[in-house]
Amino acid sequence: MVKPKAPAAVLLASADDTEAQFYEALQQGDIERLMALWSDDDEIVCVHPGGLRVMGAAAIRASFEAIFANGTLPVQPARVRRLEGPGCAVHSVLERIDATTAEGTQTAWVMATNVYLKTALGWRLAAHHASAGLPHDTPEQHDNPTTLH
């Protein structure tokens, strides 16, 4: 029996569309769909919490295959801040991860930056950089008005 090919990423009309599919692919452990979201650029990059910088499609794929070997990722984007231009979008995301442990459901937070590029094939992921947050509180601090340095 021929195994059907996994569906490629569907219409990627915006960076938000690509981001939604990225988190769905993580939740489902769908490596084919996940990799279809990345840009074809040789310089794509991914940093997992506490990990090294992983560059290039083959290395990124291998890193996610190793993660998926332990199961899917129950990660939900909780708060997204967007900086968008005509061909590039940068999203700062608080990722919420709920894991079942012997003590019950535990929530952890990860701070991620996702960079999207507009290509001929739609919006594609060029960089994903995630850092561990605090185990129980949402790690977010800001002043009004927002000041960038």
N, C-alpha and C positions, 0 to 999 in steps of 0.2 A: 504494500500500500504506500502510495506516495504521500509524504507529509506535506500539507498545504503550507505555502509560504506565509510567514507572518505578515500582517498588514503593515504597509509603510505608513509613515506619518501622513495624516490627512491634511487638508487645506491649512496652511500656516499663514493666514492673512494678517496676523499681528503677533507681536512678541508675547502677548497674553495667551494667544492660541497655542503657541509653542510651549510656553511655560506650563499650561494646563496639561498638555500631553506628556511633558517631561515628568511631572509628578504622578500622573496616571501610570506611566511606564514603570516608575520606581515602585509604586504600590502593587503592580501586577507582576513585577519581576520579568518584564518583557524586554529582553536585550535587543531584539531586532528593532522594535519600535523606538526604544531609547536611542539607539545609534542612528536611526533615520532622522532624528531631530538635530543632530550635530552638523555644523558647517563642513564643507568639503576641504576647507583650508588645512594645510599641514600644521599650522601653529595653534590648533585648538588645545585647550588646557583645562584640566580638572584637578582640584585639590580637595580631597576628602578630609573630614575633621581629624586633626593630628597626623595627617599623612604627608607624603611627598608631593611635589608638583609632577603631574602625569601629563605628558604631551603627546599628541598625535592620536589618531583614531584607533589604531591597534592597541596601544597602551591603555587608552581610556576604556575600550571594550573589555580588555583583560581585567582591569580594576573593578568594573561593575560585575563581570562574571564571577569574580571572587566574592564580591558582596552578596550576589544572588545565590551563591552556593550555600549560604547560611539562611536563605529565605528571602521573602520580599521585604521591602522597606515600608513600614506603616507611617509614612511621612506626609504631613499636610502643610501646605503653605498657609501660615496664619496671618501674617501682616506683610503686605508688599508695598514698598515705596518705589516709585518709578521715575526715571530720568530718561526721556526719549527724544531722539532727534530723527531726521529724515531717514537715516540708514542704520542707526544704531540705537539700542535701548539697553539700559542698565537697570536691573531690578535688585533691590536689597530686600531679602525675604527672611522672615523669621519662620523657621520650619519647626513644626510641632511633631514630636515622635512619641507615640503612646505604645509602651511595651508591657506585656503581661509578665509579671515576675511572681515569685513565691509570696511576696508581700502584697500582691494585687497589681493593678495597673499603675505604672510609673510614667510620668511625663518628663521628657527631656526637650530642650530647645537647642536648635542649631541655627547659627547665623550664616546666611548664604548670600553670595552675590552672583547673579546670573547675567551674562552679557550676550545679547542677541544682535545678529547682523541681518540686514535685509539683503537677500540674494535673489537671483533669477528664479529660484525654487521657493521663494517665500522667506519668512523669518526663520533663522537657524541659530542654534546655540553655539557660541564661540568659546565661552568660558563659564565654568561653574566652580566657585570657590566657597567651601563650607568650613566653618569653625565651630567648635563646641561652645555651647552657651551654658547657662546655669541650669541645674537639674530641675528646679521647681518654679522659678519666676521667669516671666518673659523678660529677656535681657534687652531692654530698650530704654534709652534715655534721650531726651531732646529738649531744647529750649524753644520758645517762641519769641521772635522769629528764628527760623533756622539759619545758622551761619555756617558756611562752608569755609574750609581753610585751604 
